[in-house]
């Protein structure tokens, strides 16, 4: 009888362990969410306070230049897509691309200048600015709440992000006019790749162990962009070469979605 009890004790313990194994494995999988790939997307609205154009004042009287030009923009679209890898439970790296588009909303200041004719205000214009960022990001996740008891979702996280890379910045603006030269318009249609960086902060809610929904804010900055040559409708006028901007700052508020694999 004692021998039977001795053999039954390990057998009973093994049965308990085996019956608990699926639950333990599932719990471990939920907690050890590092070492996983994920994809994410963010979509929302972008704001570019203004785009300042660098002065170009040639001494040649046959060439027009520009001075003090500042373009205003309207709110636009901000979309990003990222592929990431969780190195730890708190830190991830990701490769991110995107597309930003803001409408041109007129000039708040600026003049066409000419060494022989003087200056005249820049007016009119229609079109848009576009940005295509490609960034390598690092992202930290800080838990604010834990998952609901008996559930694999419900946790709230604070996300902090920083990235650097390159951004293609473009302008497509036509019908730019000079106040004192009727009938002549200028067009800027060019783009260039420039260095850029970004910072972001967001809140993410675990819908379940693999899916997160949230909201985020990001600040993106790029260095001087080159929009190429400004051409005139009158072929007798020499185009303005090297239309360049100062640094461009972009703010974006976006809804976020990420899925782990």
N, C-alpha and C positions, 0 to 999 in steps of 0.2 A: 504493500500500500504506500509506504514512504517512497519507494523507488518510482512508483507511478506519479506521485506528486512532484518529485524532482524533475521528471521528464516533462510534465505538464506545464511547469512554470516557464521554462524557456519558450515552449510552444505558444503559450498564451501571450508572452511578451512580444514574440515575433509577429503574432497576429495583430496586436495593437499597433506595432510599428508599420506593418504593411498597410493596414487600413488607414493610418494617418499619413502615409507617404504622399499620396496625391495632394492632400491639403498642404503639407509642408513644402512640397515642390512648387505648388502654385503660389504660396506665400513668398517663397524665396525668389521666384521669378518676378513677382511684383516689386520686391525690395531691390533686387539687383538689376536695375534698369540701365546700368551702364554697359558699354560694349555693344550698343545697338545702333543701327543706322536709322535715320528718320528723314522724312521729307516734310517741307512746310511751305505755306504760302501766306502772304499778307496783302491785303487790298484795302485801299482807303483814299484819303484826300491829301494832296500836297499843297504847300504854300511856299512860294519864293518871294520874299519881301520886295526885291528889285534886282535888276541886272545893270550894273554900272559898266559903261564902255570906256576903255582907255582912250585918252586924247591922241589924236593923230593930226598934226598941224604941219604939213609940208610947206617948204619955202617956195616951191615952184608955183607960179600963178596959174598954170594950166591945170592944176590938180586941186580938187576940193578935199578938205579934211573935216574932222569933227572935234568938238570940244564940249566937255561937261555933260555928255549924254547919259541919261539914266532912264531905263525902260521899266515900266510897271507890268506886273503879271496878275492874272486871275487865278483863283484856286483851281487845281487840276487833279488828275488821277495819279495814284501811286500804287504800283503793283510790284511785288517781289516774289521770288521762288528760291528756295534753298534746299540743299542736300547736306545733312550733317551726320556727325558720329559722336556719341556720348563716350568721352574718355573716362569720366567718373560719374557718379550720381549727380554731381553738382556742376561739372564743366563739360562743355561740348565745343567742337570746332565745326564750321560749316562753310561751304562755298555757296555764294548767293549772287543771283542776277536779278535784274528788274527793269522796269520801264516807267518813267515819269514824264508827264506832259502837262504844261501850263500854258494857258493862252496869253498872248501879248495884249496888254491893256493900255497902250499909249505911252507917250514920253512925258515924264514929269519935268524934264529939263534937257537942255542940249542945243547946240548950234552947228550948222554947217559953216566952215570957215574957209576963206580963200585969201591968199596973200595979196591979191590985187583988188578983189571986190569987197572984202570985209566979211561980215558974218550975217547969218539969217537963222531964225529958230527952226528946229526940226519938229515937224508935226506929222499927223496921220499915222499910217501903218496898220497892218493886220497880219496875223499869223500866230505862231506859237514857238515855245522853247521845249526841247526834249532832252532827257537824260537817260542813258543806259548804263547803270552801274554794274560792275563785277567786283565783288568784295570777298576777302577771306575774313571770317568773323570768329571771335571767341565769345562764348556765352556762359554766364554763371546763372544757376538757378538756386534760389533761397526759399525753402519751404515756409509758408506763413501759417497754414493749417494742415492737419493730417486728414487722410481719407476717412470717410464715415465707417463706423463699425460694421463689419460684414459686407462691405462694399469695396470694389476695386477702383472707385473714383470719388470725386468730391474734394480732393486736396487743392489748395490754392498756393501758387508759387509766384515769387517775384523774380523776373528775368532781367539781367543786366547784360548788355551787348556792346562790343566795340569791334570795328573792322577797318581794314584799309585795302586799297586796290586801285582800280582805274575806272574812270567814267567817261563815256562818250557824250559830250555836251554839244547840242546843235541848236541853231536858230533858223527859222524859216519865216521871214518877215518881208512882206511886199508893200507896195504903195506908200513908202516913206517919202514925205514931201518936204520941200523947203518953203517957208511962209512967204518969201518975197520972190520966188522963182516959179510962177504958175506953169502947170503943164509938164513938169519934169518930176519923175519919181525915181526912187532908189529901191533896190532889193538886196537883202542879205539872206543867203541860203548856203550854209556851210556847217561843218562840225569838226570836232577834234577830240582825241583821247588825251585826258589829263589825269594827274594823280588826285586821289580823293580819300576821304575817310568818313567814318560815321560813328555815332554813339546812339544807344537806344535803351529804353526801359519799358517794361510791360508787365502785365498780370496774366497768368495762364491758369485755367481751371481744368483739372483732369476729368474729362467726361468718362473715361475708363482707363485701364492700365496702359493703353496704347494711343489714345486720342486726346489732344489738348486743344481747347478753345481759349481765346483771349483777346486782349486789346493792347496796343503798343504805341509808343511815340518814338520817333527817330529824328535825329538831326544829322544832315549830310552836308559836307563841305567839299568843294572842288577848287583847284587852283585856276589861274587864268585860262580861259578857253579861247581858241582861235576860230572865228566864224568865217574866215576867208575874205574874199573881195566883195565889197558892196558895188554892184553895177547900177548904172543909170539908164533910164529909158531913152535918153538922148545919146546915141553912139558917139557923138562928138566930145562928150564929157569923159574924162579919165576916171575909172572906178577907184573907190577908196580901198587901198590894200590893207591887209592886216587889221581887220575889225576884231578887236580882242576885248574880252571882258576882264574885270577884276574878279576876285574870288566870288563864287556863287554859293549861297546858303539856302538849304531846303529843309523845311519842317514837314513831317508827315504823321498823320494819325491813322492807324490801320486796325482792322479786325484780323485776327491771326488763327491759323489752323495748322497743327502738326500731327503726323502719324508715325509711330515707331514700328520697326520691323523686327 
